[in-house]
């Protein structure tokens, strides 16, 4: 991460903490630590490396903000609009949020994938999502 940031100083480089699909047992097995300790470890490593922000679960934003010492961006996958039900969704339901909740939590950018891509009418799904985001942005202003 340090080498990448040094090579591309004007490019926003993001570090990944713990994938949103992982559960507590997964992090203990993979990283030998609980979810919070794993998120903290990866966040601190990324901060030391000089990255500009994180790709993280929206539920982790407040915790990461409490352990890093400088402002960073938060780019959050696992966003599920209020209307979205995704069949066979592999996301950990404990780590997902609606666009409104993610924006309120401090997300800089949100990633909405499956609810749009898997919709019968992706355009309509995208427009509904944009409306939900616009309403959240208006509330936070």
One Martini backbone bead per residue (centre of mass of N, CA, C, O) as a GRO file, in nm:
protein
  141
    1UNK     BB    1   0.057   0.063  -0.020
    2UNK     BB    2   0.297   0.253  -0.005
    3UNK     BB    3   0.395   0.216  -0.296
    4UNK     BB    4   0.140   0.307  -0.436
    5UNK     BB    5   0.123   0.592  -0.310
    6UNK     BB    6   0.406   0.682  -0.409
    7UNK     BB    7   0.341   0.638  -0.719
    8UNK     BB    8   0.026   0.771  -0.652
    9UNK     BB    9  -0.025   1.065  -0.501
   10UNK     BB   10  -0.303   1.163  -0.677
   11UNK     BB   11  -0.433   0.898  -0.580
   12UNK     BB   12  -0.691   0.728  -0.456
   13UNK     BB   13  -0.631   0.516  -0.185
   14UNK     BB   14  -0.763   0.198  -0.082
   15UNK     BB   15  -0.862   0.019   0.198
   16UNK     BB   16  -0.929  -0.298   0.330
   17UNK     BB   17  -1.087  -0.459   0.562
   18UNK     BB   18  -1.379  -0.626   0.605
   19UNK     BB   19  -1.578  -0.814   0.461
   20UNK     BB   20  -1.927  -0.808   0.447
   21UNK     BB   21  -1.968  -1.132   0.439
   22UNK     BB   22  -1.849  -1.156   0.707
   23UNK     BB   23  -1.817  -1.324   1.007
   24UNK     BB   24  -1.705  -1.384   1.309
   25UNK     BB   25  -1.599  -1.674   1.249
   26UNK     BB   26  -1.435  -1.592   1.001
   27UNK     BB   27  -1.231  -1.399   1.140
   28UNK     BB   28  -1.121  -1.602   1.340
   29UNK     BB   29  -1.017  -1.802   1.125
   30UNK     BB   30  -0.852  -1.602   0.932
   31UNK     BB   31  -0.725  -1.382   1.175
   32UNK     BB   32  -0.743  -1.452   1.492
   33UNK     BB   33  -1.003  -1.255   1.523
   34UNK     BB   34  -1.223  -1.044   1.573
   35UNK     BB   35  -1.390  -0.811   1.410
   36UNK     BB   36  -1.287  -0.552   1.549
   37UNK     BB   37  -0.983  -0.627   1.546
   38UNK     BB   38  -0.964  -0.659   1.239
   39UNK     BB   39  -1.051  -0.380   1.154
   40UNK     BB   40  -0.836  -0.227   1.316
   41UNK     BB   41  -0.585  -0.350   1.191
   42UNK     BB   42  -0.644  -0.263   0.891
   43UNK     BB   43  -0.679   0.038   0.943
   44UNK     BB   44  -0.396   0.095   1.063
   45UNK     BB   45  -0.230  -0.009   0.826
   46UNK     BB   46  -0.348   0.189   0.618
   47UNK     BB   47  -0.269   0.449   0.758
   48UNK     BB   48   0.039   0.399   0.764
   49UNK     BB   49   0.048   0.373   0.441
   50UNK     BB   50  -0.137   0.634   0.332
   51UNK     BB   51  -0.413   0.617   0.281
   52UNK     BB   52  -0.740   0.774   0.202
   53UNK     BB   53  -0.914   0.504   0.259
   54UNK     BB   54  -1.215   0.296   0.266
   55UNK     BB   55  -1.330  -0.036   0.248
   56UNK     BB   56  -1.645  -0.078   0.415
   57UNK     BB   57  -1.858  -0.125   0.637
   58UNK     BB   58  -2.099   0.082   0.751
   59UNK     BB   59  -2.078  -0.031   1.053
   60UNK     BB   60  -1.751   0.068   1.076
   61UNK     BB   61  -1.708   0.376   1.071
   62UNK     BB   62  -1.705   0.474   1.368
   63UNK     BB   63  -1.476   0.292   1.459
   64UNK     BB   64  -1.258   0.391   1.265
   65UNK     BB   65  -1.270   0.689   1.350
   66UNK     BB   66  -1.166   0.611   1.649
   67UNK     BB   67  -0.863   0.493   1.537
   68UNK     BB   68  -0.805   0.719   1.355
   69UNK     BB   69  -0.614   1.038   1.292
   70UNK     BB   70  -0.753   1.088   1.007
   71UNK     BB   71  -0.903   1.185   0.740
   72UNK     BB   72  -1.137   0.974   0.560
   73UNK     BB   73  -1.272   0.761   0.344
   74UNK     BB   74  -1.604   0.600   0.287
   75UNK     BB   75  -1.656   0.284   0.122
   76UNK     BB   76  -1.980   0.123   0.076
   77UNK     BB   77  -2.088  -0.168   0.078
   78UNK     BB   78  -2.385  -0.320   0.146
   79UNK     BB   79  -2.627  -0.180  -0.003
   80UNK     BB   80  -2.982  -0.155   0.093
   81UNK     BB   81  -3.253  -0.071  -0.002
   82UNK     BB   82  -3.565  -0.064   0.132
   83UNK     BB   83  -3.683  -0.236  -0.134
   84UNK     BB   84  -3.463  -0.461  -0.109
   85UNK     BB   85  -3.459  -0.798  -0.238
   86UNK     BB   86  -3.207  -1.048  -0.236
   87UNK     BB   87  -3.160  -1.330  -0.372
   88UNK     BB   88  -2.914  -1.503  -0.225
   89UNK     BB   89  -2.775  -1.329  -0.028
   90UNK     BB   90  -2.426  -1.298   0.098
   91UNK     BB   91  -2.477  -1.099   0.306
   92UNK     BB   92  -2.435  -0.970   0.610
   93UNK     BB   93  -2.702  -0.850   0.787
   94UNK     BB   94  -2.516  -0.700   1.015
   95UNK     BB   95  -2.349  -0.514   0.765
   96UNK     BB   96  -2.589  -0.360   0.658
   97UNK     BB   97  -2.739  -0.081   0.465
   98UNK     BB   98  -2.888   0.186   0.398
   99UNK     BB   99  -2.836   0.474   0.248
  100UNK     BB  100  -2.923   0.654   0.482
  101UNK     BB  101  -2.754   0.519   0.709
  102UNK     BB  102  -2.477   0.549   0.570
  103UNK     BB  103  -2.476   0.856   0.551
  104UNK     BB  104  -2.519   0.904   0.858
  105UNK     BB  105  -2.243   0.739   0.926
  106UNK     BB  106  -2.025   0.862   0.682
  107UNK     BB  107  -2.044   0.811   0.394
  108UNK     BB  108  -1.894   0.895   0.088
  109UNK     BB  109  -1.962   0.613  -0.047
  110UNK     BB  110  -2.178   0.404  -0.235
  111UNK     BB  111  -2.269   0.053  -0.296
  112UNK     BB  112  -2.496  -0.058  -0.557
  113UNK     BB  113  -2.570  -0.364  -0.694
  114UNK     BB  114  -2.780  -0.609  -0.689
  115UNK     BB  115  -3.049  -0.441  -0.671
  116UNK     BB  116  -3.000  -0.354  -0.972
  117UNK     BB  117  -2.890  -0.592  -1.147
  118UNK     BB  118  -3.139  -0.798  -1.042
  119UNK     BB  119  -3.352  -0.643  -1.156
  120UNK     BB  120  -3.605  -0.628  -1.374
  121UNK     BB  121  -3.553  -0.296  -1.357
  122UNK     BB  122  -3.268  -0.127  -1.340
  123UNK     BB  123  -3.354   0.162  -1.389
  124UNK     BB  124  -3.571   0.179  -1.169
  125UNK     BB  125  -3.379   0.099  -0.939
  126UNK     BB  126  -3.187   0.336  -0.972
  127UNK     BB  127  -3.395   0.562  -0.930
  128UNK     BB  128  -3.484   0.476  -0.647
  129UNK     BB  129  -3.204   0.505  -0.524
  130UNK     BB  130  -3.159   0.803  -0.588
  131UNK     BB  131  -3.400   0.902  -0.424
  132UNK     BB  132  -3.296   0.796  -0.152
  133UNK     BB  133  -3.033   0.957  -0.154
  134UNK     BB  134  -3.152   1.241  -0.184
  135UNK     BB  135  -3.311   1.232   0.081
  136UNK     BB  136  -3.062   1.190   0.263
  137UNK     BB  137  -2.909   1.446   0.180
  138UNK     BB  138  -3.130   1.647   0.268
  139UNK     BB  139  -3.122   1.563   0.571
  140UNK     BB  140  -2.797   1.626   0.607
  141UNK     BB  141  -2.810   1.953   0.544
   0.00000   0.00000   0.00000
